[in-house]
Amino acid sequence: MRETSYQVAGHRFSVRVSDGIELSEAFAPYAPFAVGAEVSAVAPIFRLEVVPEAALTMPRGAVLEFEQDDEGSQIRVFRTPAGENWFEFLLWNHLAGKMRVSGDFREASLALVAHGAFALGNALMVMYALSTAKLGTALFHAAVIGYEGKGYLFLGKSGTGKSTHARLWLKHVPGSELINDDNPVVRVFPDGSARVYGSPWSGKTPCYRNVDLPAGGFVQLAQAPYNAIRRLRGISAYASLLTSISGKRWDRSLADGLHETENALAAQVPVWHLDCLPDAAAAQLCRDVITQEES
């Protein structure tokens, strides 16, 4: 059995792979986040073990708690009579992997059925979101641009244009750089400061950068026949963040942890709403307004 440790946003986790299972290409996005023995001595937030398919069978009596379908990528979550969590990862309705998770979200076993990189990526992303929910940490569905020493997150439903808007910044805003294109991590610290981190999960655009920046702001995107931006405050700011954070919200303890993080971010980090066209003017307007308000 082979074991490797990784660290994302200061949180370490480890992955063990049973002998005979070949996943070297699937781990390529994680290479920038691998850590040495001195860090590995710290207790991980979770351990995931990749085991043969025959090693995992869903217990009888498991109850479906939640299911999600995002552009053909599906997740089903079950609760077993013993209090464990059981996940199924599907791609276009075909089972890709199944995972057993302890009740405290610290230990997991994953069996790959097909599409190994897809199943592994989803399993690790889910485990990271669950195990950090009470630690001031949130995994966002967003694209992130770094500009003048700060990270700006573009939020919105799938198909809204997050990646498109990020590309417009890269093309028309000199000095901007892509930090992550789909699943960055944001962490709030006890002093109220917040930082955005690159992650091993970046959707369709490979961008696996182990970098971090102070969080400069969140921008909720909406397609429109014009460009206009406005600042959100209070409950409107909180609500705009709520729908972009991954987590097991039907679990009360995890939901409470995410609520504290969302509340802190809405209070400390500027949030805007941008109605926009997919053009250079939208990126330039966004840049001008959010940097001017901060100065």
Buried (B, 14 or more C-beta within 10 A) or exposed (E): EEEBBBBBBBBBBBBBBBEEBEBEEBBEBBEBBBBEEEEBEEEBBBBBBBBEBEEBEEEEEBEEBBEEEEEEBBBBBBBBEEEBBBBBBBBEEEBBBBBBBBEEBBBBBBBBBBBBBBBBBBBBBBBBBBBBBBBBBBBBBBBBBBBEEBBBBBBBBEEBBBBBBBBBBBEBBEEBBBBBBBBBBBBBEEEEEBBBBBBBBBBEEEBBBBBBBEBBBBBBBEEEEEBEBEBBEEEBBBBBBBEBBBBBBEBEEBEEBBBEBBBBBBEEBBBBBBBBBEEEEBBBBBBEBBBEEEE
